[in-house]
Amino acid sequence: MQGNTNWQKIYLPERLRRELARIAQFPVTVVEAPSGFGKTTAVREYLKEAAAGGARQHWYTCLGESPSAAWTGICGLLSNVDGELANSLQKPGFPLPESLVHIQARLQNIRCAEETFLVVDNCHLIQSGILKELISVFSMHASPKLHMVFIAQHLGMHACGACQGSGIHTIGSSAFFFDRESTAILFRLEGIRLSDEELNSVCASTEGWIAAIRLQISHYRQTGSLEHTADIDKLVETAIWNRLTEKQRECLLTLSVLGSFSARQAAVLLGEETLPDCVRDLLDRSEFIRYFPRERVYVMHGILRNYLQNRFHQFQPRAFQLRVLRAAGQCCAAESDFLSAARYFFQVRDFDAILSLPWTLRDLTVRREGAVALLADIVGACPDEILCRYPFALLAFACLMRLEGEHDHAGRLCRLAELCIKSNPAGLSAGELRRLKGEHLLLEALHAYNDLKRVREGQAAAYELLQGPSRFGLNAVPVTLGAASVLSMFWREPGRMEETLRELKSALPCHLKLTHQQGAGADSAYQAEMMLLRGDDVQAEILCHKALYQARSRQEICICLCAEQILARIAILRGDAEGFELALQNIKGYAGENAGPHVSRMVDICLAILGAALGAMDMVPKWLLDFESIGKAVYAGAVPYVSALHAHLLASGRRHAELLALADHTIQSAKEMHYVLPQLYCHILKAQAYYATGQKQQALSCIAEAFALAQPDRVYLPFAQFAHLGDILSKSHAERRRKPAAAMAQQTVESSAFSQTLLKAFPDKKADINAILALYHRYQRGRKGILHALGQEKSALTPREREVALLAKARLSHKEIAEQLCISTATVRTILYNAYGKLGVHSKAELSRIDF
């Protein structure tokens, strides 16, 4: 049980004891079972015995904090063994997928002189897609006296391939069930001797679940009889609820609204100045409420809270519900947790309370689970007259709705904002009305986004009224809306790339004043990428450092990341492994302890750009391989950019049908939002997919469309960076085999199907076509140089993965591979699963078509 066990008798079934005894034999143990199975109590009991033998134990309990805060807690655990190592692991913040290999290498150096157990409790609350992989990495530490235990409600580690043949011991829910004998023993320990009939009844009603058995024991103590029901709610009612006074019931019902709470919050909810002793005593004595001294919070067990919440919503008077929910909202507002406050206020439809909160974009753009849907529901349900009483909150919500692509809500709010400015229903002073007009003009200008002439004119008018920064904290949103390219977001018309740069330089000074320096260095980052796309890496590098200087001085991380990924791509073009590694480490460094969600996502996008550019799929974060995740990760305005990157990843994985299905949709979206670069990349990617599937004419047609977009601005690099376009850029496979590399590097337009096609459509663009061909050969040489230096040329696979994959490519069955390599078929499946993931394929058929 995860409760106060001071007066409980503890008994662990024999099977569970055997499983717990094996903890000391493994570097990592994962204990996973649903709420109420007694996981924490069981581990504590086992470690008491271990401590009696001289072993040390240290605990960290997750309470739903951010991944970075949880990582700090885990590293704090490790500091009890090796402080220097823990420090080095904590510094970069919560691990990224590609940093796991570095953590694994560092763990090889950990040394633990005495038997030590480190426990991470409630680790399922860590919101990370790589938690299982991270636990697997911990299992690879090199100290035989160090044992880590991860306790969770569900992780699925028993189904994780990494556990097979690894150093991970898993204890599942089946080990926690009490059989008939164990149940009888536990009752006897509590001084209760059951008849055979009573014991059979308990076993039937509880099915061996310790939480239900404890409730039966509690009920028997009070009444001398059993509760003959299999309903856990009924057991809670008879064993706990019916034993409470009316005051205690009201107290627990009230506190169940929050679930976890501090003593101060509990006092506020109960309408008291301080928490009364009788209430504190109730909380401390309950075995279903746990206190965490370090965090100074009480946490209700799920069994009890579920029961109380059901009673709260089903049986309590509406007046009582309204009072408690409103008080819960006030508690959250006092902690500046405005989203949680809004959730409670919305339940009582107190729109005035919601809109009177001091909203900024920093509060509104925290992308918690369901937060956008909640705010959209609030806007949709709130009457116009109430919205108009809070015109500044109305503007903040309008800005958010536009960012999230909620156009119907945004349109309605903008119309109401105009009404507020005209008729002033909120009765604003002249100064406040002037500021409202300025804020409205500013948000309207930002809505124009990459129409920089309109943006500049609108912001100039806004600044004339505001004479200073917006009150909404616009710098909470990256100027690229989460994309990792300034140029991609602002280049809106073919042939106007340089004109757009001049407009950006003209618009930026006023924008910086209005937004607390949002986008500082954006013009230099734009120009740097422009030069790189033309193949001028020297000027691009200079401009990147200029952008970094401007952005770092203003803590503008978005622009820093844009510049660093350009530097990494310059290094690829040059084959400069040292420069690539430096830029890569700088990019990863931004995902540190204090990084916001959009920074972490931008780091992921930068890594995916570089992974796609190299063909190193193991660098690509998993969420970018899932199209459905894109809209949840970036604002609506950046979706075409990230969708084009997703298409690039599909191309790297030879997922041609999916690519062709996605590309036209992305091209259309990019057209509607006036983004040229995503259109350009998607046309090239379509060409690659068509050519790979034998549709040569369609491929050449797509290349011609891409060239029409790119040539007016001399954009060459997008054609050059695709390794598999060699089949289109060169005359034939046979000719490439016959010609030496030096001759291929000098290839001219006369020898290329690609160039012949383009010359028919663009007869006067021979110099541009030759520039693309020359840049292609330079880029591919540089790319191979980087892969060679990183030890990843041709294959990102481990030697074992490559060995198994080659046999699979030769069409051997799993059984045949297992027999040949003297391993199990399960291990073959696991290795192939990992290899497929790295190579971006899904079957032996796809595997047979690629070189690794």
Helices and strands as residue ranges (DSSP letters): H 14-21, G 22-25, E 28-32, H 39-52, E 56-61, H 67-79, H 83-90, G 97-99, H 100-107, E 116-121, G 123-125, H 131-138, E 146-152, G 157-159, G 161-163, E 168-171, G 173-176, H 180-189, H 196-206, H 210-223, H 232-239, G 241-243, H 246-255, E 260-261, H 263-269, H 277-285, E 289-292, E 297-300, H 302-315, H 318-334, H 338-347, H 351-355, H 361-364, H 371-381, H 384-387, H 391-403, H 407-423, H 430-448, H 452-466, G 474-476, H 486-490, H 497-514, H 522-533, H 537-552, H 557-574, H 577-589, H 597-614, G 617-619, G 622-625, H 627-633, G 636-638, H 639-652, H 656-672, H 676-692, H 696-710, G 711-713, H 717-720, G 723-725, H 726-729, H 733-738, H 741-745, G 749-751, H 753-761, H 766-789, H 799-809, H 814-821, H 825-839, H 844-847
